[in-house]
Amino acid sequence: MKLLYFAWVKEKIGLSTENVNPPPEVATVAGLMDWLAKRGGGYAEAFTERALIKAAVDQVHVPLNTTINGAREVAFFPPVTGG
């Protein structure tokens, strides 16, 4: 699965993209965030405030309880405001 990170999420993690193989028990976006946060460092820092992170699975905006089974791509980004 390809992960994409944008804005300050990317800055904290230090990567814009990476490929991962989460274990089978990681079944949702929230579970993926937990799994990534356990890597420590920038991952833990990036995923501390979940209310500040939005996600997309295969380029569709989704809530954090969405399943990732079969997903090819998951993106994490802060909320976007316009004006």
C-alpha atoms as one frame of an Amber mdcrd trajectory, in Angstrom:
protein
   0.000   0.000   0.000   1.282   3.437  -0.890   1.048   6.167   1.738   1.069
   9.854   0.868   1.737  12.625   3.383   0.985  16.303   2.811   1.760  19.671
   4.458   2.814  19.498   8.116   2.142  15.726   8.250   4.874  15.314   5.627
   7.155  17.703   7.515   6.819  15.825  10.815   7.315  12.391   9.241  10.052
  13.531   6.878   8.611  11.737   3.853   6.092  12.588   1.175   5.420   8.970
   0.226   6.300   5.434   1.243   5.166   1.878   0.609   4.098  -0.226   3.595
   2.627  -3.641   4.338   0.625  -3.273   7.544  -0.273  -6.488   9.378  -3.728
  -7.987   8.744  -5.113  -6.709  12.062  -4.666  -3.130  10.809  -8.053  -2.868
   9.105  -9.062   0.816   9.215  -7.546   4.237   8.610  -7.509   4.797  12.391
  -5.766   1.460  12.882  -3.208   2.438  10.264  -2.597   5.701  12.122  -2.072
   3.745  15.371   0.321   1.348  13.649   2.290   4.200  12.104   2.417   6.145
  15.393   4.048   3.122  17.051   7.051   3.713  14.790   7.804   6.640  17.082
   9.579   9.861  16.207   7.875  11.975  13.592   5.144   9.375  13.064   4.075
   9.548  16.699   4.171  13.341  16.578   2.187  13.529  13.321  -0.604  11.233
  14.486  -1.065  12.590  18.029  -3.943  14.948  17.179  -6.247  12.881  14.972
  -8.846  15.634  14.795  -6.298  17.623  12.807  -5.760  14.944  10.152  -7.960
  14.048   7.208  -7.571  10.930   5.087  -8.310   9.679   1.607  -8.381   6.051
   0.499  -7.764   5.542  -3.192  -8.329   9.297  -3.700 -11.710   9.421  -1.931
 -12.035  11.440   1.299 -13.093   9.081   4.090 -13.753   9.030   7.844 -11.101
   7.413  10.026 -13.197   4.287  10.651 -13.070   3.379   6.929 -11.589  -0.004
   6.059  -8.283  -0.132   4.230  -8.569  -3.750   3.123  -7.659  -3.841  -0.560
  -6.659  -0.163  -0.632  -3.813   0.751  -2.956  -3.256   4.254  -1.597  -3.935
   6.129   1.636  -3.222   9.857   1.955  -2.978  11.907   5.140  -3.292  15.686
   5.193  -4.465  18.532   7.417  -7.870  20.080   6.849  -7.826  22.576   4.013
  -9.428  25.942   4.420 -10.152  28.433   1.740 -11.005  31.995   1.715
